[in-house]
Amino acid sequence: MKRSPCDRWGGPPWRPDAASSPSRDYRYGGGRARARFFRRVGVAAVVLLALAAWGIFAVASTIAGRFGLGAAAPVLILFVAFTAAIGLVKMFGAMRRFASPLGAVMDAADRVAGGDYGVRVDEQGPPPMRALARSFNTMTGRLQNADRLRRDLMADVAHELRTPLSVLQGRLEGLIDGVYPRDDAQLSHLLEETQVLSRLVEDLRTLALSDAGALPLQPESTDLVELVREAVASMDAEAARVPATVSVAGTAAAEGIQLDPVRIREVLTNLLSNALRHSTAGGHVTVTISEMEEAVAVAVADTGEGMPPEAVARIFDRFYKGSSSKGSGLGLTIAKGIVTAHGGDISASSGAGEGTTVTFTLPKMRDE
């Protein structure tokens, strides 16, 4: 039985065993078809060279006959034959320089079609072939990274959904078996778990829209300073539980900026909630609004324990959570997507024992 490329190189695990894989013998793929292709190209090149040599000989013979140079015919024939031989050698050399790297790219393309995204080709041959190999390697690198992200996303989603579902299942079984009393307190716990699931599903939907560049925005003229103050006021109860204080600093002229107030408030709430969660008793969170030439910057800084450099580098990765985090790990990823959709940027800085500062910028798109 003939083995498919997936059997030979190990296809992706999501493909069913019974699914058909691209065959190496399809029309322009596979070793035999490729060899036939190069042979035909070689034969065609030889025929063209022979026709060119015959044309040169015919033209030279016509010129010699018109000017009475019949005695020079043998020399002319030798000249044409010598020229044709040199042309043939050069042509086969050029074909070899092109055919070898092109064949390597075609072989690698077969392996990519079979699900092997780790394949790379050597950048060799003439400049056009090196550019082709470089582009191919870039493409396969991106495919490999996308495949890795897809696998990680599926694993992370399954992990995040498993916890609330397990809690729901355990409590429902306990209620049925009589382990837990059937009262309002138990129903309240079940409702909380369904809310966790609902929030996670909504976060995944928002993240999917953001990744697809289709996050819906409803921009309107907004006073950013007032929006920040409202978001800070809504965190009073959470700040009192720490306890910590939250204040607004900066006097940027941020009235009339075009933004989606609901989405930007979601970003502010997420940043403030994270800052309070990592603050210690007596800590302080400061929201600073500053104006730049073409943008307005909002920085949320806390006086918490801070983060190491490796955590700062991954803070906006989906499902990334610190050791003390209890969230889903999607909040900052969604915040980045919302800010990016507004045409802004977001970044973080931190140090162990120095607190963390997350800053996002929004372009000044004002009403005229």
C-alpha positions as CSV (number, residue, x, y, z in Angstrom):
1,M,0.0,0.0,0.0
2,K,1.3,3.4,-0.9
3,R,2.1,5.7,2.0
4,S,0.9,9.3,2.0
5,P,3.1,12.2,3.0
6,C,1.3,12.4,6.4
7,D,2.4,8.7,7.0
8,R,5.9,9.6,6.0
9,W,6.4,12.8,7.8
10,G,3.7,12.8,10.5
11,G,0.6,14.8,9.6
12,P,-1.3,17.1,11.9
13,P,-3.1,15.3,14.7
14,W,-6.5,17.0,14.0
15,R,-6.7,15.2,10.6
16,P,-8.6,11.9,10.8
17,D,-6.7,8.8,9.9
18,A,-9.2,8.1,7.1
19,A,-8.9,11.5,5.6
20,S,-7.0,11.5,2.3
21,S,-3.7,13.4,2.1
22,P,-2.2,15.2,-0.8
23,S,-0.4,12.5,-2.9
24,R,3.1,13.0,-4.1
25,D,2.0,11.8,-7.5
26,Y,-0.5,14.6,-8.3
27,R,0.1,16.4,-11.6
28,Y,2.9,18.8,-10.8
29,G,4.0,17.2,-7.5
30,G,5.9,14.0,-6.7
31,G,9.3,12.8,-7.8
32,R,8.3,11.2,-11.1
33,A,6.1,14.0,-12.3
34,R,8.7,16.5,-11.4
35,A,11.4,14.6,-13.2
36,R,9.2,14.5,-16.3
37,F,8.7,18.2,-16.0
38,F,12.4,19.0,-15.9
39,R,13.1,16.6,-18.8
40,R,10.5,18.3,-20.9
41,V,12.0,21.7,-20.1
42,G,15.5,20.4,-21.0
43,V,14.3,18.9,-24.3
44,A,12.4,22.2,-25.1
45,A,15.6,24.2,-24.4
46,V,17.7,21.9,-26.6
47,V,15.2,22.3,-29.5
48,L,15.2,26.0,-29.1
49,L,19.0,26.1,-29.1
50,A,19.1,23.9,-32.2
51,L,16.6,26.2,-34.0
52,A,18.6,29.2,-32.9
53,A,21.8,27.6,-34.3
54,W,20.1,26.7,-37.5
55,G,18.8,30.2,-37.9
56,I,22.3,31.7,-37.3
57,F,23.7,29.2,-39.9
58,A,21.0,30.1,-42.4
59,V,21.6,33.8,-42.0
60,A,25.3,33.4,-42.2
61,S,25.0,31.2,-45.3
62,T,22.8,33.8,-47.0
63,I,25.2,36.5,-46.2
64,A,28.2,34.4,-47.5
65,G,26.4,33.5,-50.7
66,R,25.4,37.1,-51.4
67,F,29.0,38.4,-50.9
68,G,30.6,35.4,-52.7
69,L,32.2,33.9,-49.5
70,G,31.5,30.2,-50.4
71,A,35.0,29.2,-49.5
72,A,34.4,30.3,-45.9
73,A,31.5,27.9,-45.5
74,P,33.5,25.2,-43.5
75,V,34.7,27.9,-41.1
76,L,31.2,29.2,-40.8
77,I,29.9,25.8,-40.0
78,L,32.6,25.3,-37.3
79,F,31.8,28.7,-35.9
80,V,28.1,28.0,-35.6
81,A,28.8,24.6,-34.1
82,F,31.2,26.0,-31.6
83,T,28.8,28.8,-30.7
84,A,26.0,26.2,-30.3
85,A,28.1,24.0,-28.1
86,I,29.1,26.9,-25.8
87,G,25.4,28.0,-25.7
88,L,24.4,24.4,-24.8
89,V,26.9,24.2,-22.0
90,K,25.9,27.6,-20.6
91,M,22.2,26.7,-20.9
92,F,22.6,23.4,-19.0
93,G,24.6,25.2,-16.3
94,A,22.0,27.8,-15.9
95,M,19.2,25.2,-15.8
96,R,21.1,23.2,-13.2
97,R,21.5,26.3,-11.0
98,F,17.8,27.0,-11.2
99,A,16.6,23.4,-11.2
100,S,18.3,22.2,-8.0
101,P,17.0,24.9,-5.7
102,L,13.6,24.9,-7.4
103,G,13.4,21.1,-7.0
104,A,14.2,21.6,-3.3
105,V,11.4,24.1,-2.9
106,M,9.0,21.8,-4.7
107,D,9.9,18.9,-2.4
108,A,9.5,21.1,0.6
109,A,6.1,22.3,-0.6
110,D,5.0,18.7,-0.8
111,R,6.0,18.2,2.8
112,V,4.1,21.3,3.9
113,A,1.0,20.0,2.0
114,G,1.4,16.9,4.1
115,G,1.3,18.9,7.4
116,D,5.1,19.2,8.1
117,Y,5.5,22.9,8.8
118,G,9.0,22.5,10.2
119,V,10.6,22.0,6.8
120,R,13.0,24.7,5.6
121,V,15.1,25.0,2.4
122,D,18.6,26.2,1.9
123,E,18.9,29.7,0.4
124,Q,21.1,28.9,-2.6
125,G,21.3,29.4,-6.3
126,P,20.8,32.6,-8.3
127,P,19.3,35.7,-6.6
128,P,15.7,35.0,-7.7
129,M,15.9,31.4,-6.3
130,R,17.4,32.6,-3.0
131,A,14.6,35.1,-2.7
132,L,12.0,32.4,-3.4
133,A,13.6,30.1,-0.8
134,R,13.7,33.0,1.7
135,S,10.0,33.7,1.1
136,F,9.2,30.0,1.4
137,N,11.0,29.7,4.7
138,T,9.1,32.8,6.0
139,M,5.8,31.3,4.9
140,T,6.5,28.0,6.6
141,G,7.7,29.7,9.7
142,R,4.4,31.7,10.0
143,L,2.4,28.5,9.3
144,Q,4.3,26.7,12.0
145,N,3.7,29.5,14.5
146,A,0.0,29.7,13.6
147,D,-0.4,26.0,14.0
148,R,1.3,26.2,17.4
149,L,-1.0,29.1,18.5
150,R,-4.0,27.1,17.4
151,R,-3.0,24.1,19.4
152,D,-2.2,26.2,22.5
153,L,-5.5,28.1,22.1
154,M,-7.5,24.8,22.0
155,A,-5.7,23.5,25.0
156,D,-6.2,26.7,27.0
157,V,-9.9,27.0,26.1
158,A,-10.4,23.4,27.2
159,H,-8.6,24.1,30.4
160,E,-10.5,27.2,31.2
161,L,-13.9,25.6,30.4
162,R,-13.1,22.5,32.4
163,T,-13.0,24.3,35.8
164,P,-16.4,25.9,35.9
165,L,-18.0,22.9,34.3
166,S,-16.4,20.6,36.9
167,V,-17.7,22.8,39.7
168,L,-21.2,22.9,38.1
169,Q,-21.2,19.1,37.7
170,G,-20.0,18.4,41.2
171,R,-22.6,20.7,42.8
172,L,-25.4,19.4,40.7
173,E,-24.5,15.8,41.6
174,G,-24.3,16.8,45.2
175,L,-27.7,18.4,45.1
176,I,-29.2,15.2,43.5
177,D,-27.5,12.9,46.0
178,G,-28.5,15.0,48.9
179,V,-24.9,16.0,49.9
180,Y,-25.8,19.7,49.5
181,P,-29.1,21.3,50.7
182,R,-31.4,22.5,48.0
183,D,-31.5,26.1,49.1
184,D,-30.9,29.6,47.7
185,A,-27.3,29.5,48.7
186,Q,-26.5,26.5,46.5
187,L,-28.4,28.0,43.6
188,S,-26.5,31.2,44.0
189,H,-23.2,29.2,43.8
190,L,-24.4,27.5,40.6
191,L,-25.5,30.9,39.2
192,E,-22.0,32.3,39.8
193,E,-20.4,29.4,37.9
194,T,-22.7,30.0,34.9
195,Q,-21.8,33.7,35.0
196,V,-18.1,32.6,34.9
197,L,-18.8,30.5,31.9
198,S,-20.8,33.2,30.2
199,R,-18.0,35.8,30.8
200,L,-15.4,33.4,29.4
201,V,-17.5,32.7,26.3
202,E,-18.0,36.5,25.7
203,D,-14.3,37.1,26.2
204,L,-13.5,34.4,23.6
205,R,-16.0,36.0,21.2
206,T,-14.5,39.4,21.7
207,L,-11.0,38.0,21.2
208,A,-12.0,36.2,18.0
209,L,-13.5,39.4,16.6
210,S,-10.3,41.3,17.6
211,D,-8.0,38.8,15.9
212,A,-10.1,38.9,12.8
213,G,-10.0,42.7,12.7
214,A,-13.8,42.8,13.0
215,L,-14.2,44.1,16.5
216,P,-17.3,46.4,16.3
217,L,-16.7,50.0,17.5
218,Q,-19.2,52.8,18.0
219,P,-17.0,55.9,18.2
220,E,-18.4,59.1,19.4
221,S,-17.1,62.4,20.7
222,T,-16.0,61.6,24.3
223,D,-14.4,63.4,27.2
224,L,-11.7,61.0,28.1
225,V,-10.9,62.6,31.4
226,E,-14.5,62.3,32.6
227,L,-14.6,58.7,31.3
228,V,-11.5,57.9,33.4
229,R,-13.0,59.5,36.5
230,E,-16.2,57.4,36.1
231,A,-14.2,54.2,35.7
232,V,-12.2,55.1,38.8
233,A,-15.3,55.8,40.8
234,S,-16.8,52.5,39.8
235,M,-13.8,50.7,41.5
236,D,-14.4,52.3,44.9
237,A,-15.9,49.1,46.4
238,E,-13.1,46.9,45.1
239,A,-10.4,49.4,46.3
240,A,-12.0,49.4,49.8
241,R,-11.6,45.7,50.1
242,V,-7.9,45.8,49.6
243,P,-7.8,48.5,51.1
244,A,-6.1,50.8,48.6
245,T,-6.6,54.3,47.1
246,V,-7.2,55.2,43.5
247,S,-6.6,58.7,42.1
248,V,-6.5,60.5,38.8
249,A,-3.6,62.8,37.8
250,G,-2.9,64.9,34.7
251,T,-4.8,67.8,33.1
252,A,-4.7,66.7,29.4
253,A,-7.2,68.4,27.2
254,A,-8.9,65.2,26.2
255,E,-12.4,66.5,25.4
256,G,-14.1,65.6,22.1
257,I,-11.9,62.6,21.2
258,Q,-13.5,60.1,18.9
259,L,-13.6,56.7,20.6
260,D,-16.0,54.0,21.7
261,P,-16.6,54.9,25.4
262,V,-18.0,51.4,26.3
263,R,-14.9,49.6,24.9
264,I,-12.4,52.1,26.4
265,R,-14.1,51.9,29.8
266,E,-13.8,48.1,29.5
267,V,-10.0,48.6,29.0
268,L,-9.8,51.0,32.0
269,T,-11.8,48.7,34.2
270,N,-9.6,45.8,33.4
271,L,-6.4,47.7,34.1
272,L,-7.7,49.1,37.3
273,S,-9.0,45.7,38.5
274,N,-5.6,44.1,37.7
275,A,-3.8,47.0,39.5
276,L,-6.0,46.6,42.7
277,R,-5.7,42.8,42.6
278,H,-1.9,43.1,42.8
279,S,-1.8,45.9,45.3
280,T,-1.2,45.4,49.0
281,A,-3.0,47.0,51.9
282,G,-2.3,50.7,52.0
283,G,-1.2,50.7,48.3
284,H,-2.0,53.3,45.8
285,V,-3.1,53.2,42.1
286,T,-2.6,56.3,40.0
287,V,-4.2,56.9,36.6
288,T,-2.3,59.6,34.7
289,I,-3.6,61.3,31.6
290,S,-1.0,63.0,29.4
291,E,-1.3,64.7,26.1
292,M,1.2,64.2,23.2
293,E,1.4,65.8,19.8
294,E,-1.0,63.4,18.0
295,A,-2.3,61.2,20.8
296,V,-3.5,61.0,24.4
297,A,-1.8,58.6,26.8
298,V,-3.4,57.0,29.8
299,A,-1.1,55.2,32.3
300,V,-2.4,53.0,35.2
301,A,0.3,52.5,37.8
302,D,0.2,50.5,41.0
303,T,2.6,50.1,44.0
304,G,2.3,46.3,44.1
305,E,4.9,43.6,44.0
306,G,5.7,44.1,40.3
307,M,6.7,41.4,37.8
308,P,9.9,39.9,36.5
309,P,11.0,40.8,32.9
310,E,9.9,37.5,31.4
311,A,6.3,38.1,32.8
312,V,6.2,41.6,31.4
313,A,7.2,40.3,28.0
314,R,4.1,37.9,28.0
315,I,1.6,40.1,29.8
316,F,-0.6,40.6,26.7
317,D,-0.4,36.9,25.6
318,R,-3.8,35.2,25.6
319,F,-4.4,32.9,28.6
320,Y,-1.1,34.0,30.2
321,K,-1.6,34.4,34.0
322,G,0.8,35.1,36.8
323,S,1.1,32.8,39.8
324,S,-1.3,34.9,41.9
325,S,-3.8,35.6,39.1
326,K,-7.3,34.1,39.3
327,G,-8.7,35.4,36.0
328,S,-8.9,33.7,32.7
329,G,-5.8,35.4,31.3
330,L,-7.8,37.1,28.5
331,G,-8.4,40.5,30.0
332,L,-5.2,42.2,28.9
333,T,-5.2,40.5,25.5
334,I,-8.7,41.9,24.9
335,A,-7.6,45.3,26.1
336,K,-4.8,45.3,23.6
337,G,-7.2,44.3,20.8
338,I,-9.6,47.2,21.7
339,V,-6.8,49.8,21.9
340,T,-5.3,48.5,18.6
341,A,-8.7,48.7,17.0
342,H,-8.8,52.4,17.9
343,G,-5.5,52.9,16.2
344,G,-3.6,53.2,19.5
345,D,-0.9,51.2,21.3
346,I,-0.5,49.6,24.7
347,S,2.6,48.6,26.7
348,A,3.7,47.6,30.2
349,S,6.7,48.2,32.4
350,S,7.5,46.7,35.7
351,G,10.2,45.6,38.1
352,A,10.3,43.3,41.1
353,G,9.0,45.3,44.1
354,E,8.5,48.4,42.1
355,G,4.9,48.0,40.9
356,T,3.6,47.8,37.4
357,T,2.6,50.5,34.9
358,V,0.4,49.8,31.9
359,T,0.1,52.6,29.4
360,F,-2.1,52.9,26.4
361,T,-2.4,55.7,23.8
362,L,-5.3,56.8,21.7
363,P,-5.0,59.0,18.6
364,K,-6.5,62.5,18.7
365,M,-9.3,62.1,16.2
366,R,-11.4,65.1,17.1
367,D,-14.6,66.5,15.6
368,E,-13.8,69.4,13.2
